[in-house]
Amino acid sequence: MADKIRVLVSEEEVDKRIKEVGEQISKDYEGQEVHVICVLKGGVFFMCELAKRITVPLSMDFMSVSSYGNEKQSSGVVKIVKDLDEALEGKNVIIVEDIIDSGRTLSYLVEILKKRNPKSLKICTLLDKPERRVTDVKVDYVGFNIPDEFVVGYGLDYAQKYRNLPFIGVVEE
């Protein structure tokens, strides 16, 4: 039986907000270069759209970190599945996430990446659930603050399904 998906943020709203975030990053880094790190798999849809809207020179890399498995709740155990290909020393780094929930995964990731001596390290997420936060994570660029609901689409999945939805939706039981 197929899951029922309710639209939370439309495709048009997502597109408009990504453009605004890209403009802000371009303004903040005017005259500089940025190195964006996509947190796979969910962040790839957002990062590709965001990168097209950033006007300063940009390089990118990918990292896979997991704390969910096939569940709706974070397991709390963070593991690096794929590390970066490039060094970060002296670079303006922006970590690009699809969603920040508890903040555990991102907090762990930030600590690891700070040790690699970037010039700066900022966080950009498409979706933020601040009420779910259990660790103190400073998010520099936020697409949307959303309620505490399990969301899919635009890279976010439920057991590897629904990543390709062009909107942010809620899986209804």
N, C-alpha and C positions, 0 to 999 in steps of 0.2 A: 504494500500500500504506500502510495506517495505521500510525502510530508506536505502539509499546507504551509505556504510561505506568505507572510504578510509584509508588504513594503513598508520599511521604516524611513529610508532616505532614498528618494528617487534617483534615477540615472542622471537627470538634468541637475539636480542639487549637488550630487557628487562631483560632476564635471565642473560646475561653477566654483565649488569650494577648492578643488585641486588647483584650478587656475589661480585663485587668490593666494593660496599657500605658495605656489611656485613664484608668483610675483613678489611676495614678501621675502622669500629666501634670496631671490635675485637682488633685491634691494639691500638686504643685510650683508651680502657678500660681494657687492659691487667692486670691481677691480681686483677680485681675488678668484681663486679656484675652489671648488668644493669636491669632496670625495664622498659619494653616497654609498652606504652599505645597506643592501636590502636584506631583511630577515626573511628567509624563505620558509615555507612556500607562499604563504598568504600575502606577504608584502610585495610580491613581484608585480601584481596588477597595478597597485597604487604607485610603486616606484617608476614604472614605465611611463605612466601618464604624467606623474610629477616631473620627471626628468625632461619631458618634452616641453614643459612650461618654465623651466629654469633657464635663464639667458646667460648666466656666467659660465665659464669653462667648467666642465663637469667630467669626473671619472666615476666609475662604479665598480663595486665588488659585491659578492654575495656570501652570506653566512646562513647556516641552518642550525637553529637552536630549538630544542623541543622540551615542552613540559606538559603537553596535553595527551598525546597518544590519540585514541579514538573516543575520548570522553568529552563531556561538556564542562567538566571542572578541571582546573589545573592540578596536576599531580603534586606540584611543589618541588619535584625533582627535575633539575635543569641539566640537559646534556648538549654538548656541541656535536652536531652531526656532520657539518661541513665548516671548516675554518676558512679564513680569508686567503686570497691568493697574493695580495700585495701588502707591503709594510705600510703602517699608518704614520710613522714619524714625520712631524712637521706639516701634516695635512689638516685642513679644515674638514672634519668628519661630521656627517649627519647620518645617524642611524634611522632608517626608514622602516616603520612597522605598520602592519595592517591594523592592529588593535592593542591597546594596553589595558589589561584587566587588573590582576592583583599587583603587577609590577615586579614580581619575583624574577621572571626571566630577564627582563630588561635591566633590572638592578644588577644581576649577575653579569650580564653582558657588558654593561658600562664599566664595571670594575675590571674586567678582563681587558677591555680596549684602552682604558686610561693608562694601563701599564705599558702600552705600545707607543706612548709619547706623541699623540696627535697634537697639532697646534691648538685645535679646539675640538670639542665634542658636543654635539647637540642631538636632540631627539625630535623626530617628526613622526606623527602617527595619523592615520586616516580617522581612526575611531578611538575614543577614550572613555573608559568607565571609571571616573574618579572615585565613586562611592564604593568600588570593590577593592581599592588600593590597600595593600597590607605592608608595602614598603614605600619609602619616600623617594619618589622618582620625579625629577623636574622635566616636564615635557615642554619643549620650546615651540613646536608648531603642531597644532591640533586641527584636524579637519572638522570633526564633530564630537561633541560630548553626547553620549547616548545613555539611556537607562539600562539598568541591570537586566538585560534580556539576552538570550543566546542568539547571536546574529550570524548570517551567512551572506555570501555574495561578495563580489568585487575582491576575490581572493580568499575570503574567509570560508571555511568549510565545516561540514559536519560529517565525520568519517569519510573524508576526501570527496564528498559530494557538494555541489552548489557553488564552487569557487567561481564558475563562469557566469553567474548571474550579474547583469550590468547595474544592479542596484544593491542596497543593503536591505536585507530582509530578516524577519524573525521567524524561526521555526516554531510553529504552533503545534502543541500536542493534540 
